[in-house]
Amino acid sequence: MNRSVLNSGLILLSSLLFFTACQKAVTPPAPVLPVPTDRQLAWHEMEQYAFVHFTTNTFTDKEWGFGDESESVFNPTAMDVTQWTKTIKAAGLNGLVLTCKHHDGFCLWPSQYTEHSVKNSPYKAGKGNVVAEVEQACRVDSLKFGVYLSPWDRNRADYGSPSYVEYYRNQLKELFEAHSPVFEMWFDGANGGDGYYGGANEKRKIDGKTYYDWPTTLNLIRGMEPNVIFFSDAGPDIRWCGNESGYVNETNWNTITADTLYAGKSGISDLLNTGEENGTSWIPAEVDVSIRPGWFYHAKEDSLVKTPEQLFDIYLSSVGRGANLILNIPPDRRGLINEIDVASLLGWKKLIDERFSTNLALNKSAKASSVRGNSSVYEAATVTDGNKETYWATNDEEKTGNLEIDLGENKQISYVLVQEYIKLGQRVKNFSVEIEKDGNWQEVAQGTTIGYKRIVKIAPVEAQKVRIVIKDSKACPLISNVEVY
Ligand code: FUL
């Protein structure tokens, strides 16, 4: 080997070593606090699940039972909880949260702490336990199971006194001892007002901030079910989205400053709907909405069941804006999800499957305006590799940048889906989507936040190249996934 060959070999080897060293030296981006907990991350990935409202109201045609309903009215004639879970599964939902007790106080399980339950109803001659039956059906159909237990109880004589809080906690203990895992616990914000209250027939007011002593109750449940997600108007794990119409704001921060003032405070709907860019806690929004006008089944609303297109719009304005969707599907008096609702749900699932059938960007080439430390770890191709754990990143000081994806040929596109790597915090404040037309880039959509997932609908257009332009971000943007449909 002559000296010059040896020299070039050595030069090549040292450059390779230098290159490898540089690659290793690229430090990962620091988190932008606050970041989600592991249980919140698992919850984000669920995206959508069902709410099931079922109690005496179903039989009395009410939305809020007064609390004086006789147990004998609870009498479903063809009850089949497996029809609920099969339908929910077929609709593409991943879980089910059941109203074990609504404001009327009637318990869907034979609680040892009250006579006001299924045990005194004609259902299965008092031997039924709807909570256990539904949980069992959820396990069979691989749906996660969640619990709603209304704090407000219009049946209890002692509602408003300390003994009621003990009753409420005993019931939670009873439920959490009998059922696990429970993925979500839903605490309703409606509290206090008129009611039967054991015959008192009066109006009762409680102080929502202090009466329930929530920290004690939450600790109790957390001790029994460490991974449960607590929903309430203001968290602590997930927050209400501020309306029951099926949308979170286009600007949707997972962060909010959760001081206890939120509990029962009016005038905060807008805040809950957007979150706060510099909020100090990670408390993402859950969008709760019913497939019908009411939360409970009423025959008179049979013609008002939301259509597949309406449900699709709700999907875009909830999951498509980085929130989770809890879609209420109330069983009818037979104890079945009504045929009209079933048809709508299956139609909705079909729309989602059709519109998001082929990700045109998957494994397609991508380039970025810049890459963190020029490292392959953070390169543009990470957004089209189908792996949400890899992400494109810029250098720390760069809060703008763009990603260009080449679909390989001209394609008709209608939706662009973008995801941030939220494990290191939510960052993007402003972005746009562009397509290349005759050699020029044209803006086809604008957006603000991205978060866990953002689906942007655009007027159908043909293009080969799509560009995501990050215009502003709290810190260097981290994009884990881009899909094009
Ligand atoms: C509200 C309740 O008052 C409704 O009846 C329903 O349960 C809804 C999900 O939450 O606060």
Boltz pocket constraint, residues with backbone or C-beta under 6 A from the ligand:
constraints:
  - pocket:
      binder: B
      contacts: [[A, 63], [A, 188], [A, 189], [A, 190], [A, 288], [A, 295]]
      max_distance: 6.0
